[in-house]
Amino acid sequence: MILLKNCFYLVKSADDPGSFGVDVLIRGNRVEAVGSNLAMPADAEGRVIDASRHVVIPGLVNTHHHFYQTLTRNLPAVQNAKLFTWLVYLYEIWKYLDEDAIYWSTALATAELLKTGCTLTTDHHYLYPGGVGADIMALQFKAAGDTGIRFSPTRGSMSLSKKDGGLPPDTVVQSEDDILVDSERVIREFHDSDPFSMRKIALAPCSPFSVSEQSMKDTAALARKYGVLLHTHLAETKDENKFCERTLGRRPLKVMEDCDFVGPDVWFAHGIHFTDDELSVLQETGCQIAHCPTSNMRLGSGICRVKEMKEMGINVALAVDGSASNDSSDMLGEIRNALFLQRVAHGADALTGRDVFRMATENGARLLNFEKAGIIEEGGPADIALFDVHKLEYAGSLSDPLGALIFSGYNHGTDYTIVNGKLVVEKGRLTGIDEEDLSRRANAAASRLYEKAGIV
């Protein structure tokens, strides 16, 4: 058991005004009680954590990432590139991914997320280099299990390479028959639909121009056969929209409609360049959006119409996106950027701190179909982040302790992160994996990639 004693400020949900001085008792993987003057049961063994310095919040939820990209951050050649140029350059590095790179990049990305308050994440791994003989999904689940995060990855895919009019090299795509066979395998092998699951699977063709329309249709049918979610990139850049119009004869969302790749079981990454009519389609079909503000700024892709989507009742969640277009996996920082980017487009009252907090918690849990996550409540999953706000960077900001996390801080690390009732970050350090060894091995894996790609 774990008892969080005398929380400086507890926020159970985006609608909760917050409470000072309350306790949280965790038994097993669930929150047993929230209230004042709680005590560890006399017959129980456990840990009491003094939370009198901490803002205590539900674990954050990350709804789009590319973990392998943690090994190709900050490369000078694409620091100023737009999406398509950026992709073409990086594919020539990513094609050398091996088992070691996939494991350590997954461990690195999940470690960063945990240390910034994220307890539930997806990943969109759509590269399947021919030289990788191991089960990529098994490698990812092993790494996520070692760091301790709740994990709902997508089985991504690409079938169209350069010779087919696509962007990636031949060596990282698969046949569409192979994609379907393996997609069904990973669902059967790994997917757990339990509300407290640590493992769920979604299916995720990379984009409308990375697989054929028939493959999109077949993937959607397979996902619905097994009741799993669907995901893809959509409307990220104006160039993408023009590319689809030129090669497929219509805009990306129309392609998705024609492939039956719309509905409440579908979420799109980015969703920046939608027309008013297309927003209405999202509203009517129940499609959801993973908003990636830092990546969108980093690549100059544009500003997602989050304010309008929110007003229309479209579910928008938050995501850090791949680390080569963000250069970090900082979930708390993503909240801050989401808030400020909408204010650039729509003014100082475009979104409130509570609005973006909801996007990063309840909205994300709903999007990934973890309905019990994203809030702290009795009987709910014990996924909780504790931030020490009695530090220099928060001084003078504690009139609104939750607002302090969003507006004021610059060191975004948690003091404690709890996932499924287990301490996975303690006093700012990972408990499941050695941080120095992780950093060393990730750097070594990155160096091997660069060497194989001829980058000095």
N, C-alpha and C positions, 0 to 999 in steps of 0.2 A: 504494500500500500504506500501511497504518497499523500502527505498532507501539506498543502500550500497554506501556510499560516500567516494571517494578518496581511493580506494583499494590500499594498498601498492603494491600488485602484484596479478593480476588476470590471471588465467589459464583457458581458456574456454574448452580446450580439450587436449588430448595427443599430437596432432599436432600443437597446438597453442604455439608460442614461449613465450607468456606471455606479459602482459602490466602493466606498473606502472601508478598509479594515476587515473585510470578510475573509472567510476561509474556503478552501476547496479540498474535498476528500476524494481520493481516487482509489478504487479497489479493482484490481485486475486491469482490464483495458477500458474501464468505464468510469465516468464521474458518478460517485455515489451520493455526494451531498455538496450543496453550496449554502453557506450561511455563517452566522457568527458563533464564536466560541466552540467550534468543532474540535474534537480530540481524536487521537488515534485510538481505536478500540484496544482494550486491555489485552485481549488475546491475539492481537495482530502484530506481525513484524512489518516494519516499514521505515520510511524516511520522512522526516519533518523538514521542510524547507522554509526558512524565514523569507517571506515575500514582501516585507515591509518597505523595501526600496523599489518594488517592481510594478509596472503596468502589466497586467495579466490579460491576455486576449486569446480568442480561439486561434488555433494554428491557421496560417495563411495557405491559400490554395493556388497553385501555379498551373495554368491550363494550356500552355504551349511552350515547348522547348525543343532543342536539338542538342542532346548531351555531348555527342561526339565533337561538337564545335568548341568545347572548352579547350581543346588542344590546338586550335588555330585562331587564337585571339590576337587582336592588335597587330596583324600583319601589315607592314608599311605599304605593300603593293596595292591593298584594297581599303586603306583607311578612308579614302575619299571617293569610293566607287559607288555607283548605283547598283540596284539589285542584280540585274542580269549580268553585268560585267563582273560583279562580285562573285556570283555563283560560278560562272565559267572558269574563273581563276582558281577558286577554291576546290572545285570538283577534281582538278588535276592533283590536288593534295589528298583530298578525302578518299580518292580511289585506292590509296595505300593503307587504309584502315585495316588493322588486324585484331585478333582476339584481345591482345594486351591493351591496345588503344581503346577498344570498346569498353572493357571492364573499368579501366582507370578513369576514363572520361565520364562514365556513369557515376562512379564513386565521387569524383570531384564535383560534378554538377549537383548531385544530391547533397553532398556535404555543405556546399555553399548555400543551398536553399535552406537546409536545416538550421544553419548558423544565422540566417536572417529571418527566422520565424516561420518558414514554410514547413508544413507537416504532410501535405498531400500534393503530389505532382503527377503530371503525365510526361511523356516524351514522344517525339515524332521522329523515329528512326526509319528513314526510307532508303538508305544506301545499303546495298547488299553486295559488297565486293566479292568477286569470284574466288579470291584466295582465302576467304574466311570459311574454314571448314566447321567451326563450332556453331552451336545454336545461339544466335545473337540475343534472342529474347531471354534465354536462360542465363547468359552472361549478365544481362542488365538486371534481372531479378536477383542474381547473386550479389551484385554490387549494391543494389538498393537495400537488400536484406542486411548487408554488412554495415551500412551507415544507419539503417533503421527507419527509412522514410516509408510512408504509405504510398503505394505506387500503382498507377493506372496507365501504362504505356500504350502506345498505338503500334500496331504492326503496319508500318508504312510500306510504300512500294513505288517503284518507277519501272516502266516497261519501254518507254520511248527514249532512245539515246540520240546522239548527234546524227547518226545515219538515218534516223526516222523523223528528223526535224526537231528533236528535243535539244536540251542543253547538256546533259551529262555524257561522259564517255561510256562506251559499250560495256566496260568491265564492272559497272556498278548497278546495272539494270538486270531485271529478270524477265523471263517469259511470263505471260499472264496466266497460263495454266499453273506454273510453279508458284506464283503469288497466291492464287486461290487455294491451292493444296496446303501451302504452309500457313496461310491465314486461318484455315479451319483447324489445322493442327495446334496452333498456339492458343486458340480459343479453348479447345478441348483440354489442353494440358495445363493452362495457367489461369483461366478465368474463374473467378469466385464471385458470385453475385450477392453474397451475404452483405447486409448493410454495414458490417464492421470489417469487411474484407480488407486485406493488405495487398491484394492483387486483383486487378481487373484489366481487361483487354478491350481496346477499340481498334477499328480498322481504318487505315488512313492513306489512300493514294496521295502522292505528294501534291499534285495540282492538276487542274484540268488539261494541262498541256504536257503532263509527265506520263500519263497512261491513256489508253484509248477510251472512247466513250463506252464501248462494250465492257471494258474492264471496270469502269466506274459503276455501271449497272450491275454487273456480277458481284462486285464487292458490296454494294448496298443490299442486294438480295441475301448474300451470305450473312452479313451482319444482322439482318432482321430475322433470319432463320434462327440465330442463336441469341437474339436479344441483346446484342452489344452495340455500342455507339459508333458513329461515323465522324470522320474528321478530314479536313484538307485545308490547304492554303487557298484564299480567294480574295480577289480585288485588292491586292496589296499595293500595286503600283499602277499608274496610268499606262506604262509600257505593257504590263500584263494584260490589261483590258484590250489594248490595241492588238497585241499578239493573238489573243483569242479571236477577236473579230476578223483578223486577217487569215488565220489558219483554220478556224472552226466555224466562221460565219456568223457568230453571235457573241454577246458578252458572257463573261464567266458564269454569272448567276443563272442565266438562261440555259447554259450547258448543264449546270447542276439540276435544274428543274427537269430538263429532258432526260436526265439519267436517273431520275427518282432519288436524287441525292439531296433532298430537302426534307425538313420535318423536325420535330422536337428532339429526335435522337441524333441530330446533326449539329456539329459546331464548326465554324470557320475561323481560321486564324487570320487576323488583321482586319479584313473587311473595311478598308478605308474608302475605296472609290465606288460607292453605291449611289445610284440616283434615288430620287424621292420614290419613284415607282418600285425600285428594288427594295428599298426599306419596307415598303408595304408588303412585298412578297415575304420578307423575313418575318414580319409581324404575323401575317396570315398563316404561314407554315410552321411557326414556332422555332425556326433556326436560331442558334445561339452564336455569340461572338467571343473569341479570345482576343482581347485588346492588348497590344504590345507597344506601349508608348515609347519606351527607350529605343527599341529597335527601329521603330518608324522614324524617330528623330535621327538616329545614327545613320540610316541609309537615305535620309531625305525623302521618304516615301509619301509623306502626307500626314494629315490628322484625321483619325477616325471620328465619325459623327456620333460620338458616345452620348452627348447631351440629347440629341434627337432620338436616338435609339432608346435611351432611358425613358423619355417622355412617351414613347410608343409602346412601352412594355416589353421591348426586346431584351432578353437576358444578356448582359455584357459582363464578362469576367476579366480577370487580369492574367497577364503572362509576361515572363521575362524574355521569351523567344530564345533562339540559339545564341550561344556565347560568342560567336564570331560576328554577330550584328548587335551585340549589347556589350560584350566584353566583361560581363559579370553575370552572376545569377543571384542578384540582390532583390529579394521579393519585397522587403519593406521599402527599399528605394524605388521600386516600380510603382508603389502606391503614390508616393510623392510626385513622381513624374506624370502619372496619369492625371492627378489633380491639376497640376500646373499647365499641362499641355492643353487641356480643355479651356482653361482660362485665357490662354493665348488666342484661341479661336472665338470664344464666346463671352469673355469678360470675367470679372472677379467673382461673380456668383454662379458661374456655369455649373460647377459641382461643389458639394461640400466635402469636408473630410470624412463624414459619415457615409456619404455616397460611395467614395472610393474604397472605404473600409468594407462596405457591403460587397462591392465587386470582388475584393480580394479574399472574402471569406464565404458567405452564404451563396453568392452568385456562382462562385467557382465550384463549390460543393454540389450545387444543383446541376451545373453544366456537366460535371463528370459523373453524375448519378450516384453521389454519396450524400443522400438526403439528410443523414444524421450528422454530418460533419459541418464545419464552418460556424458552429455556435458552441457555447458551453452550457450544458443543461444536465440535470440529473438523469442518469440512464443513457446519456449520449457518450460518444467516443472520447477518450481522454487524450485529445490532441490540443496542446496548449503551449503558448509561447510566453516567456517572461522576459521583459526588458527592464534593466536597471536604469531608471530615469533620474536617479540622484547622482548624476555625474555632470561634469563641467558643461557638456554640450547641450544639456537640457535646463541649465540654471536659468531662472526667470520665466520658464514656459509652463509651469505646472498648474496654472489656473485651469487648464484643460489638459489633463494627463494623456488622454488618447490623442488629442491634437498635437501634443508635444512630440509623439512618435512620428506623426505625419509631417508636421511643419518644421520641426526644430533640429532633429538629430542629424548627424552625419556619419557617426559610427553605428552601423545598422545591425550589429550583432546582438543576439540574445544572450542572456545570462544562463537561462535554462530553456531547453525545448523538450517537450514530452510528446511522444507519438505512441498511440495504442497503449497508454499507461506506462511506458518505459522512458527513462531519462536518456535521450540520445545526444543532448548537449548539456554539459554541466560546468558551470562557472566559465562559460564561453568556449569550452573545448569539447570536441566530439568524444563520445564514449565508446563507439563501436569500431573505430578505425584510427590508427595513429596519423595525426595530421602531417607531421614532418615526412613520414614515409609516403603518404599520399601525394604530397607536393612533389617530392623527389621523383616518384614513379610517373606522375603525370607529365612532368617536364621531360623525363627521359623518353616517354612515348611520343611526345610532341617532337622532340629532336629527331627521332627515327623517321617520323613522317616527313619532316622537312628534308632530311638527308635523301630519302627515297625520291622525293619530288625535285631534288636538285636545287633546293633553296639553302643558301648559305646564311 
